[in-house]
C-alpha cells in the first residue's frame, strides 16, 4: 500500500505576503491620488501665463520688467479700453463713456490710477487705461470691466478691452478647459481604443486607473513645488503634463499587460505570471522612461524659463508613469488575475505555446515579419526615400514667431480691440517701448526715439506729474498741467530714468519688432536698455532659437548613449537615432504643408520645433526600445535575422496600440484653442503614427534584418554564429 500523496501548498506567510503587499501598494496609490485629485481645479492658483515671468534673467526686457514696478510704484497690468463708433462721438456720448471708465475703480481688482477717456483725432473713438492689480483674477476682472462698460455705452458705440490685460485674459479663457475638457477627451479616447484592443471592459479600466493615479500623484508633487516657488507652472505646461502622463503611463501599461498575457499562457499561478511580466517589462519600461526623462531634463539648458520649467515638470510626470506601471498595475493584475481579461481570458496552454515556438504564426504582424524577411532591402530603401521626400516640406515651416494677437485660435475681443485701436490711435498705444537709461543720457536717448519713424511720441516717467508721465521733445521734458507750470522732474531709480515711446504700429507686429531692433542698435552708445511688450516677444523668440540650436544636439547625444548602454552595441543605436531623426524631419515637413496650405496658420512659435523634437524623439525611442529589446532577447536564442522576425511578430500589436494611444492623447491638445498647443498636437500625433506604422513596422526591422548580426557590434552577439 502506497503512502498518501501530499499536495505542496504555499507557506501561510507567503500567501499573506501575496495578498498584503498588493493591497498596501494599491492603498498607498489610492491615498496619494485622493490628495492630488482635488488639485485639478486649483492649478491656476500656482501657475502664471505672463510671458515676462519666463524670460531669461539676462535679457534686456527682463531687466526693464524688474525695475518697472519701482518706477511705476506698482506692478499693475494695464487694460486698454477702446470705445468706437462709426460717426463722430457727441459731447454727451463722450461724457457717458468718461463717467463709465471712471466708475471702473469701484470694481474689485482695479487700481486707482484709471486714466481719463482720450478722444482720437478723427473724433470717432476714445481710449482709456485701466490698471489691474497683479494679485487679482485677471480673467474675472477683465470680464467685469467689459460687462460694466458695455452696459453703460451709448447706443451705436462698441467697447473693447485690449492691451496686455486683454490678451492675458484671452489666454486665461483659452486654457479654461484644460482641467475638464482636455482630460475628459483624452481619457474617453484612450478608453475606446483600449476596449477595441482588449475586447474587455475591466482591463481598460485597470489601465486607465494606473494612468489617472500616476497623474494625480504627479500633480500633487508638482503643485506643491510650484506653490513653494521651486517650479514655474503655466497653462501650457499643465496641458502637456496631463497628456504626457496619460499617454506614457498607458503605453507602459500596454507593454506590461502584453507580457502578463504571454505569461498566463505558460503559468497557472497568477503571482508567477505577474513576476514574469515584471521581469520582462522592467528593463524596457525603465530604459524607455529614463530616455524620455533624460531628454526632458535637457530642457534645463534652455535660457527661456518656459522651456527649462517644462523639463522637470514633465520628468516628474514620466517618473510617476513608470512607477505606476511597475507597482500599481502589477498589484491590480495580481488582484484580478485572468478575470481582468474577461470575457477573453488567456487560457493556460503551455503545450500550445511550445508548438507555436513562442511567437504567433498567423496574423498581420506574422505576415509582415515574413515579408520583411524576404524583401528587407527593398523595403527599407523604399521607406527611406518616401520619408526623405516628406522632409522637403520643412523649408516651408515659418517658426520665427507669431503676433500675440494670433496666439488664441477662438474669437478674441482683445484682437478685435487692437484692430479698432490701430484705426483711430497709434497702433502701439498702451504697450510702449520702455527704455531704461542713465539720467544724464535722458535727452540723447529721447532724441534717438523721436528720430525713429516707428515712434509716435516720447514720455518720461515722472511721479509728480498728474498723469505719472511727462512728454519729452527735442527741447527736453515739457510742462504738464497748469499753464506756466514747471516741467516735472523725471523719476530716478539707481541713477536711471525710464522713457516710454508710443509705437506707430501694433506692439505685436513685425513693424514694431523692426522698430525695437533699430532702437537697440541706435541706443548702443548710450548704455540704454530697451524693454516692453515688443521687446519681450523679441527676447523670447531669440532665446527659443538659441535653445533649438543647443538642446537638440545634446538630446541626440544623451539618447544615443542610453541606447548604447541598453543594447550593448554602437551600430544599432546609431541606426535607431538616424531613423528617428528622419521620422521627425518628415513629421515637421508634412506639418508645415498642413499648417500653411490647409489650416492657414499665421506661422509658429520658435519653440514648436523644439517641443516637437523633444516629444517625437524621446517618445519615438520608446517604440525603438520596445522593439529592439525584444529583438535582442530573441536574437540571443535564434540569431539576429530570425530575432527580427520574431520580435516584430510578437511586439507589433502592442507597439501599434501604444502608438494609437499616444497619438490620440496628444491630438486631444487640439481642443484647447491655443495656437501653440494645436500645432504641437498635430506634429506629435502625426509623428507618433508615422513612427508606429512606418518607421517601427517597416524601416527599422527591415534595416536591422539587412544589416544582420553586425548591428550588435561590438558586443558578443555580433560575433554569434547564428
C-alpha positions in Angstrom: 0.0 0.0 0.0 1.5 3.3 -1.1 1.7 6.3 1.2 -0.8 9.1 0.6 0.4 11.9 -1.6 0.5 15.3 -0.1 0.0 18.3 -2.3 2.5 21.1 -1.6 0.9 24.3 -0.5 2.4 27.7 -0.2 3.5 28.6 3.3 1.0 30.8 5.1 3.4 33.8 5.5 4.0 33.7 1.7 0.3 33.6 1.0 -0.3 36.5 3.3 2.5 38.4 1.6 0.9 37.8 -1.8 -2.3 39.4 -0.5 -0.9 42.0 1.8 1.8 43.5 -0.5 -0.6 44.3 -3.5 -3.2 45.6 -1.0 -0.7 48.0 0.6 0.5 49.2 -2.8 -3.0 49.9 -4.0 -3.8 51.6 -0.8 -0.7 53.8 -1.0 -1.6 54.9 -4.5 -5.2 55.5 -3.6 -4.2 57.8 -0.7 -1.7 59.8 -3.0 -4.3 60.1 -5.8 -7.0 61.2 -3.4 -4.7 64.0 -2.2 -3.7 65.0 -5.7 -7.1 64.7 -7.4 -8.7 67.8 -5.7 -5.8 70.0 -7.0 -7.0 69.7 -10.7 -9.3 72.7 -10.2 -6.6 74.7 -8.3 -3.7 74.7 -10.7 -4.3 78.3 -11.7 -3.5 79.3 -8.1 0.1 78.3 -8.6 0.6 79.0 -12.3 1.1 82.0 -14.5 0.7 82.7 -18.2 2.6 86.0 -18.1 5.3 85.8 -20.7 7.6 88.1 -18.8 7.8 85.6 -16.0 9.6 83.2 -18.3 12.2 85.5 -19.8 15.9 84.8 -19.5 17.1 86.8 -16.5 20.0 88.1 -18.6 17.7 89.6 -21.3 17.2 93.4 -21.6 13.4 93.1 -21.4 13.7 91.1 -18.1 15.9 93.8 -16.6 13.4 96.5 -17.6 10.5 94.5 -16.3 12.3 94.0 -13.0 12.7 97.8 -12.5 9.4 98.9 -14.0 7.5 98.4 -10.8 9.9 100.7 -8.9 9.3 103.5 -11.5 5.6 103.0 -11.6 5.2 102.3 -7.9 3.1 99.2 -8.6 3.1 96.0 -10.8 -0.4 96.6 -12.2 -1.2 95.2 -15.6 -2.7 97.8 -18.0 -6.0 97.1 -19.8 -6.7 99.4 -22.8 -10.3 100.3 -23.2 -11.4 101.3 -26.7 -14.8 102.6 -27.4 -15.6 103.4 -31.1 -18.5 104.5 -33.3 -19.0 104.8 -37.0 -19.6 108.5 -36.5 -18.0 111.3 -34.5 -18.9 111.0 -30.8 -21.1 113.7 -29.4 -20.3 115.5 -26.2 -22.9 113.5 -24.3 -21.5 110.2 -25.5 -18.0 111.2 -24.5 -19.3 112.3 -21.1 -21.1 109.0 -20.6 -18.0 107.0 -21.6 -15.7 109.0 -19.4 -18.0 108.5 -16.4 -18.2 104.8 -17.1 -14.4 104.5 -17.3 -14.0 106.4 -14.1 -16.6 104.1 -12.4 -14.4 101.1 -13.0 -12.3 102.0 -10.0 -15.2 100.5 -8.0 -14.6 97.1 -9.4 -12.6 94.8 -7.1 -9.1 94.3 -8.6 -8.9 97.6 -10.5 -6.3 100.1 -9.4 -6.9 103.7 -8.5 -5.0 105.4 -11.4 -7.6 105.0 -14.2 -6.8 107.4 -17.0 -9.4 109.8 -18.4 -11.0 108.8 -21.7 -8.9 110.3 -24.5 -10.5 111.3 -27.8 -9.0 110.2 -31.1 -8.1 112.7 -33.8 -11.0 111.6 -36.0 -13.4 112.1 -33.1 -14.9 108.6 -33.6 -13.2 106.8 -30.6 -11.9 107.2 -27.1 -9.3 105.2 -25.3 -8.5 104.8 -21.6 -6.0 102.9 -19.5 -7.4 100.8 -16.6 -4.7 99.2 -14.3 -5.5 95.8 -12.9 -3.7 94.6 -9.8 -1.4 91.7 -10.3 -2.9 89.7 -7.5 -6.4 89.9 -8.9 -8.1 87.2 -11.0 -7.3 88.8 -14.4 -10.0 86.9 -16.4 -12.8 87.8 -14.0 -11.7 91.4 -13.6 -11.5 92.0 -17.4 -14.9 90.3 -17.9 -16.4 92.6 -15.2 -14.9 95.7 -16.7 -16.2 94.7 -20.1 -19.7 94.0 -18.8 -19.8 97.3 -16.9 -18.7 99.4 -19.9 -20.9 97.6 -22.4 -24.0 98.3 -20.2 -23.1 102.0 -19.9 -22.0 102.5 -23.5 -24.4 104.7 -25.6 -26.2 103.1 -28.5 -24.1 102.6 -31.5 -20.8 102.6 -29.6 -18.8 99.4 -29.3 -16.5 98.7 -26.4 -13.4 96.6 -26.5 -10.8 95.6 -23.8 -7.3 95.0 -25.3 -3.7 95.6 -24.4 -1.6 93.3 -22.1 -4.5 92.6 -19.7 -6.9 91.9 -22.6 -4.6 89.4 -24.3 -3.8 87.8 -21.0 -7.5 87.4 -20.2 -7.9 85.7 -23.6 -5.2 83.3 -22.8 -6.8 82.5 -19.4 -10.1 81.8 -21.2 -8.3 79.7 -23.8 -6.8 77.5 -21.1 -10.1 77.4 -19.1 -11.0 73.9 -20.3 -7.7 72.3 -19.6 -8.8 70.6 -16.3 -12.1 69.3 -17.6 -12.4 69.2 -21.4 -8.8 68.2 -22.2 -8.6 65.5 -19.6 -12.1 64.2 -20.4 -11.5 64.0 -24.2 -8.1 62.3 -23.7 -9.4 59.7 -21.3 -12.5 58.9 -23.3 -10.5 58.4 -26.5 -8.0 56.2 -24.7 -10.8 54.1 -23.2 -12.4 53.5 -26.6 -9.0 52.4 -28.0 -8.3 50.1 -25.1 -11.8 48.5 -25.3 -11.1 47.8 -29.0 -7.7 46.4 -28.3 -8.5 44.1 -25.4 -12.2 43.4 -26.2 -12.7 43.7 -22.5 -14.3 46.3 -20.1 -12.4 45.6 -16.9 -8.9 45.7 -18.3 -9.2 49.2 -19.9 -10.5 50.5 -16.5 -7.5 48.9 -14.8 -5.1 50.5 -17.3 -6.8 53.9 -17.0 -6.7 53.8 -13.2 -3.0 53.2 -13.5 -2.7 56.4 -15.7 -5.0 58.5 -13.6 -3.4 57.6 -10.3 0.0 58.4 -11.8 -1.3 61.8 -13.0 -2.9 62.7 -9.7 0.2 61.8 -7.7 2.5 63.7 -10.1 0.2 66.7 -9.9 0.3 66.6 -6.1 4.1 66.9 -6.2 4.2 69.5 -9.0 1.5 71.6 -7.4 3.4 71.9 -4.1 6.7 72.5 -5.8 5.1 75.4 -7.8 3.5 76.6 -4.6 6.9 76.8 -2.9 8.4 78.6 -5.9 10.7 75.7 -6.9 9.0 75.2 -10.3 7.3 77.6 -12.7 3.9 76.4 -14.0 1.8 77.7 -16.9 -1.3 76.6 -18.6 0.8 75.3 -21.5 3.0 73.2 -19.2 -0.1 71.9 -17.3 -1.7 70.7 -20.5 1.4 68.9 -21.7 1.9 67.3 -18.3 -1.7 65.9 -18.4 -1.3 64.4 -21.9 2.2 63.2 -21.3 1.4 61.2 -18.2 -1.8 59.7 -19.5 -0.1 58.7 -22.8 3.2 57.4 -21.3 1.6 55.5 -18.4 -0.9 53.8 -20.8 2.0 52.9 -23.1 4.0 51.3 -20.3 0.8 49.5 -19.1 0.2 48.1 -22.6 3.7 46.6 -22.6 3.3 45.1 -19.1 -0.2 43.7 -19.9 1.1 42.1 -23.1 3.9 40.3 -21.1 1.3 39.3 -18.5 -0.9 37.8 -21.1 2.0 35.8 -22.5 3.0 34.6 -19.0 -0.6 33.5 -18.2 -0.4 31.0 -21.1 2.5 29.2 -19.6 2.0 29.9 -15.9 -1.0 28.6 -13.9 -0.2 30.8 -10.8 -1.1 34.5 -11.3 1.7 35.6 -8.9 4.3 33.8 -11.1 2.7 35.3 -14.2 2.9 38.8 -12.7 6.5 38.3 -11.6 7.4 37.0 -15.1 5.7 40.0 -16.7 7.5 42.3 -14.3 10.9 40.8 -15.1 10.2 41.1 -18.9 8.9 44.7 -18.7 11.2 46.2 -16.1 14.2 46.9 -18.3 12.3 48.3 -21.4 10.0 50.4 -19.2 12.9 51.7 -17.1 15.0 52.4 -20.2 12.1 54.0 -22.1 11.1 56.2 -19.2 14.7 57.0 -18.4 15.3 58.1 -22.0 12.3 60.4 -22.0 13.3 61.9 -18.6 16.9 62.4 -19.9 15.6 64.2 -23.0 13.2 66.3 -21.0 15.9 67.3 -18.5 18.0 68.6 -21.3 15.5 71.5 -21.5 17.1 72.7 -18.3 19.9 74.0 -20.6 17.3 76.5 -22.0 17.7 80.2 -21.5 13.9 80.5 -21.7 12.3 79.7 -18.4 9.1 78.4 -20.1 11.3 75.7 -21.6 13.5 75.0 -18.6 10.4 74.8 -16.4 8.8 72.2 -18.6 11.7 69.8 -18.2 11.4 68.9 -14.5 7.6 69.1 -14.5 7.3 66.7 -17.4 10.1 64.5 -16.0 8.2 64.2 -12.7 5.2 63.0 -14.7 7.1 60.4 -16.6 8.7 59.1 -13.3 5.3 58.5 -11.8 4.0 57.0 -15.0 6.9 54.4 -14.8 6.3 53.9 -11.1 2.6 53.2 -11.5 3.2 50.8 -14.4 5.7 48.8 -12.3 3.9 48.9 -9.0 0.2 49.8 -9.1 -0.6 47.9 -12.3 1.1 44.6 -11.1 -0.8 44.9 -7.9 -4.1 45.3 -9.7 -3.4 42.4 -12.0 -2.4 40.4 -9.0 -5.8 41.1 -7.5 -7.8 40.3 -10.7 -5.7 37.7 -12.4 -7.3 36.2 -15.6 -10.6 37.9 -14.7 -9.1 41.2 -15.9 -9.3 40.0 -19.5 -12.9 38.8 -19.3 -14.6 37.7 -21.5 -11.4 36.8 -23.5 -9.4 35.2 -20.7 -5.9 33.8 -21.6 -6.0 30.0 -21.5 -3.3 28.1 -19.7 -1.8 26.1 -22.6 2.0 25.6 -22.3 1.9 22.8 -24.9 0.3 25.1 -27.5 2.8 27.8 -26.8 5.6 25.3 -27.2 4.1 24.2 -30.5 3.9 27.8 -31.7 7.6 28.3 -30.9 6.9 31.3 -28.7 5.5 33.5 -31.5 2.3 33.9 -33.4 2.4 32.0 -36.7 -0.6 33.9 -38.2 -2.0 37.4 -38.2 -0.9 40.7 -39.8 2.3 41.0 -37.9 3.5 37.5 -38.6 2.8 38.1 -42.3 4.6 41.4 -42.3 7.6 39.9 -40.5 7.7 37.2 -43.2 7.6 39.9 -45.9 10.5 41.8 -44.3 12.5 38.5 -44.1 12.1 38.1 -47.9 12.3 41.8 -49.1 14.2 43.7 -46.3 16.5 45.7 -48.5 13.8 46.8 -50.9 11.5 47.8 -48.0 14.0 49.9 -46.1 15.3 51.7 -49.2 11.8 52.5 -50.5 10.6 53.6 -47.0 13.7 55.9 -46.6 13.0 57.5 -49.9 9.4 58.2 -49.1 10.3 59.7 -45.7 13.1 61.8 -47.2 10.6 63.2 -49.7 8.4 64.3 -46.8 11.2 66.2 -45.2 11.3 68.7 -48.1 8.3 70.5 -46.6 10.5 71.7 -43.7 11.6 74.6 -45.8 8.0 75.9 -45.7 7.9 76.0 -41.9 7.8 79.6 -40.6 8.8 79.2 -36.9 10.1 82.7 -36.4 7.2 83.6 -34.0 3.6 84.8 -34.2 1.9 88.0 -33.0 0.4 87.9 -29.5 -3.0 88.5 -31.1 -2.8 85.2 -33.0 -2.0 83.0 -30.0 -5.7 82.4 -29.4 -7.5 80.5 -32.2 -11.0 81.2 -30.9 -12.7 84.6 -31.0 -10.7 87.3 -29.2 -12.1 90.7 -28.2 -8.5 91.8 -27.4 -7.6 91.0 -31.0 -10.6 92.9 -32.3 -9.9 95.8 -30.0 -6.3 96.1 -31.1 -7.6 96.3 -34.7 -10.0 99.1 -33.8 -7.3 100.8 -31.7 -5.0 100.9 -34.7 -7.7 102.5 -36.9 -8.1 105.5 -34.5 -4.9 105.8 -32.5 -1.2 104.9 -32.9 -1.2 101.1 -33.0 1.2 100.8 -30.1 -0.9 102.8 -27.7 -0.8 101.2 -24.2 2.1 98.9 -25.0 5.0 101.3 -25.4 8.7 100.7 -25.9 10.3 101.2 -22.5 13.9 102.5 -22.4 15.9 102.4 -19.2 18.7 104.9 -19.4 21.1 106.9 -17.2 19.7 110.3 -16.1 22.5 112.1 -17.8 21.7 110.4 -21.1 17.9 111.1 -21.0 17.9 113.6 -23.8 20.3 111.7 -26.0 18.1 108.6 -25.7 14.9 110.6 -26.3 16.3 112.2 -29.4 17.0 108.7 -30.8 13.4 107.7 -30.1 12.0 110.9 -31.6 14.0 110.5 -34.8 12.7 106.9 -35.4 9.8 106.6 -37.8 8.3 103.9 -35.8 7.8 106.1 -32.7 4.8 108.5 -32.4 5.7 110.2 -29.2 8.0 110.0 -26.1 7.3 110.5 -22.4 9.4 110.0 -19.3 8.1 108.5 -16.0 7.5 111.4 -13.6 5.7 110.7 -10.3 5.0 114.3 -9.7 3.1 114.6 -13.0 -0.7 114.3 -12.8 -0.6 111.5 -15.3 2.6 109.9 -14.0 4.5 110.8 -17.1 5.7 113.9 -18.9 6.2 114.4 -22.6 9.8 114.7 -24.0 10.6 116.7 -27.1 13.8 117.8 -28.7 13.7 120.7 -26.2 13.6 118.4 -23.2 10.9 117.4 -20.7 7.8 119.5 -21.2 5.5 121.1 -18.5 2.1 119.4 -17.9 -1.0 120.6 -16.0 -1.5 124.4 -15.4 -0.1 126.9 -18.0 3.3 128.2 -16.8 3.9 125.2 -14.5 7.5 124.0 -14.4 8.4 120.7 -16.1 8.1 117.8 -13.7 11.3 116.0 -12.6 11.9 112.6 -14.1 11.7 109.7 -11.6 15.2 108.4 -10.9 15.9 104.9 -9.7 19.5 103.9 -9.0 20.6 106.7 -11.3 18.4 105.7 -14.2 15.2 107.1 -15.7 12.6 105.4 -17.8 11.4 106.7 -21.2 8.4 105.3 -23.0 7.9 105.5 -26.7 4.5 105.1 -28.3 4.7 102.8 -31.3 3.0 103.7 -34.5 2.3 100.0 -35.2 0.7 97.3 -33.1 3.1 96.2 -30.4 3.0 92.5 -31.6 3.5 93.4 -35.3 6.6 92.8 -37.4 6.9 96.5 -37.9 7.0 97.1 -34.2 9.7 94.4 -33.8 11.8 96.1 -36.5 11.4 99.4 -34.7 12.7 97.9 -31.4 15.6 96.2 -33.1 16.5 99.5 -34.7 16.3 101.4 -31.4 18.5 98.8 -29.7 21.2 99.3 -32.4 20.9 103.1 -32.3 21.0 103.3 -28.5 24.1 101.1 -28.1 26.3 104.1 -27.4 24.0 105.5 -24.6 24.0 102.4 -22.4 20.2 102.2 -22.6 18.3 99.0 -22.1 15.1 98.5 -24.2 12.1 96.6 -22.9 8.3 96.4 -23.1 5.8 94.1 -24.7 7.5 94.1 -28.1 11.0 93.6 -26.7 9.7 90.7 -24.5 8.4 88.9 -27.7 11.8 89.5 -29.4 13.8 88.3 -26.5 11.6 85.2 -26.1 11.9 84.3 -29.8 15.7 84.9 -29.8 16.1 82.7 -26.7 14.0 80.0 -28.4 16.2 80.0 -31.5 19.2 79.7 -29.2 17.7 76.8 -27.4 16.9 74.9 -30.5 20.5 75.1 -31.7 21.9 74.0 -28.3 19.4 71.5 -26.9 18.6 69.3 -30.0 22.2 68.0 -30.5 22.5 67.4 -26.7 19.3 65.3 -26.6 20.5 63.2 -29.5 23.8 62.5 -27.8 22.2 61.7 -24.5 19.6 59.3 -26.0 22.3 57.6 -28.1 24.4 56.9 -25.0 21.4 55.5 -23.2 20.6 53.2 -26.2 24.2 52.1 -26.3 24.1 51.0 -22.7 20.7 49.3 -23.1 21.5 47.4 -26.3 25.3 46.9 -25.5 26.1 48.0 -29.0 27.1 51.0 -31.1 25.8 50.3 -34.6 22.2 49.6 -33.6 21.8 52.9 -31.6 23.3 54.9 -34.4 20.8 53.4 -36.9 17.9 54.0 -34.5 18.8 57.6 -33.9 19.1 58.2 -37.7 15.7 56.7 -38.4 14.2 58.7 -35.5 15.6 62.0 -36.9 14.4 61.1 -40.4 11.0 60.4 -39.0 11.0 63.8 -37.1 12.0 65.6 -40.3 9.2 64.0 -42.2 6.7 64.9 -39.5 7.8 68.5 -39.5 7.8 68.7 -43.3 4.2 67.4 -43.6 3.1 69.5 -40.6 4.4 72.7 -42.4 2.5 71.9 -45.5 -0.7 71.3 -43.5 -0.2 74.4 -41.4 0.3 76.6 -44.4 -1.9 75.0 -47.1 -4.8 73.6 -45.2 -5.1 75.3 -41.7 -3.7 78.6 -42.8 -1.9 79.3 -39.6 0.0 82.6 -39.4 3.2 80.9 -38.5 4.6 79.1 -35.5 6.4 79.9 -32.2 10.1 79.1 -32.4 9.6 76.7 -29.5 7.3 74.5 -31.6 10.1 72.6 -33.5 12.0 72.2 -30.2 9.0 70.7 -28.3 8.1 68.6 -31.3 11.6 67.2 -31.4 11.7 66.5 -27.7 8.5 64.6 -27.7 8.9 62.8 -31.0 12.5 61.8 -30.5 12.2 60.9 -26.8 8.8 59.2 -27.1 9.7 57.7 -30.5 12.6 56.0 -28.9 10.1 54.2 -26.7 9.0 52.1 -29.6 12.6 51.5 -30.6 13.2 50.3 -27.1 10.1 48.1 -27.0 11.0 46.5 -30.4 14.8 46.2 -30.1 14.9 44.9 -26.5 12.6 42.0 -27.7 14.7 41.6 -30.9 17.8 41.4 -28.9 16.2 38.9 -26.5 15.1 36.7 -29.4 18.4 37.1 -31.3 20.3 35.6 -28.4 18.3 32.4 -28.9 17.6 32.3 -32.6 20.0 34.6 -34.4 19.6 38.3 -35.5 17.6 37.9 -38.6 15.2 35.4 -37.0 15.2 37.5 -33.9 13.9 40.5 -36.0 11.2 38.3 -37.5 10.1 37.0 -34.1 10.5 40.4 -32.3 8.3 42.2 -34.8 5.6 39.5 -34.8 5.4 39.5 -31.0 5.6 43.3 -30.4 3.8 44.6 -33.4 0.4 44.6 -31.8 1.5 46.2 -28.5 3.6 48.9 -30.3 0.7 49.8 -32.6 -1.7 50.0 -29.7 0.7 52.2 -27.7 1.2 54.4 -30.7 -2.5 54.9 -31.2 -2.9 55.7 -27.6 -0.1 58.3 -27.5 -1.2 59.9 -30.8 -4.8 60.1 -29.5 -3.8 61.7 -26.2 -1.6 64.4 -27.9 -4.3 65.0 -30.5 -6.6 65.9 -27.6 -4.5 69.0 -27.0 -6.2 70.5 -30.1 -9.4 71.0 -28.0 -7.6 73.9 -26.3 -7.9 76.9 -28.7 -4.2 77.9 -28.3 -2.1 78.0 -31.5 1.0 76.5 -29.9 -0.9 73.5 -28.5 -2.9 72.9 -31.7 0.4 72.8 -33.7 2.1 70.6 -31.1 -0.9 68.3 -31.1 -0.7 67.7 -34.9 3.0 67.4 -35.0 3.3 64.8 -32.2 0.1 62.9 -33.2 1.1 62.6 -36.8 4.8 61.9 -35.9 3.8 59.1 -33.5 1.6 57.5 -36.1 4.4 57.7 -38.6 6.8 56.2 -36.1 4.3 53.4 -35.3 3.1 52.3 -38.7 6.1 53.1 -40.9 9.4 53.5 -39.0 9.0 50.8 -36.3 6.9 48.5 -38.5 8.9 48.7 -41.7 12.1 50.8 -41.7 13.8 49.7 -38.5 13.0 45.9 -38.8 14.0 45.8 -42.5 17.2 47.8 -41.9 18.3 45.7 -38.9 17.4 42.5 -40.8 19.5 43.6 -43.8 22.5 44.6 -41.7 22.3 41.3 -39.7 24.3 40.5 -36.7 26.8 43.3 -37.3 24.1 45.6 -35.9 25.1 44.4 -32.4 28.8 45.4 -32.9 30.9 45.4 -30.8 29.1 43.1 -28.4 29.5 39.3 -28.4 26.1 39.0 -30.1 27.7 40.5 -33.3 30.1 37.5 -33.4 27.5 34.8 -32.7 27.3 32.0 -35.3 23.6 32.3 -35.8 
